[in-house]
Amino acid sequence: MGLKESLQLIEDEMSALNSRDWARYERCFASSVVTLEPDEKDPILGQKLLTDRVTKYVSAFPDLRLAKERLFGTADGEWVVLNSTFNGTHRGSLTLPDGTVVAPTGRKISVHGCSVFRIQGGKIREFIGYYDQVEMFSQLGLQTHVTPA
């Protein structure tokens, strides 16, 4: 798989997420995908657990949209980097990394993030997501809940 195909795979993944097409979303990932996120203590293993995580955010932010800022990768297409903005309105309960449940605030957020994908065999095998937790929590009017290292 070359760079053009890998970039298209990430575009498809974003489109599936934004349209809430969970079957298509999962098809972008290897069944054994390993995902690392800043607010998760342990890696997320597999398509189903990754989808579960994403749908929890969609429940908290029903109008959630991921907007691409930059998308680029290595010449062979094995590694792709997405710089994006997560936009949404907090209308559902949100569970923070420490287990605290935050009731809907009704606030709109726009949070910057970066994702690093490893693509092999036409599927995302690794997904490392980074987002600015301080930016998100401050926009929600919360005290910072930074996940301990």
Secondary structure by P-SEA (a helix, b strand, c coil): ccaaaaaaaaaaaaaaaaacaaaaaaaacccbbbbbccccccccccaaaaaaaaaaaaaacccbbbbbccccccccccbbbbbbbbbbcccbbbbcccccccccccbbbbbbbbbbbbbccccccbbbbbccaaaaaaaaccccccccc
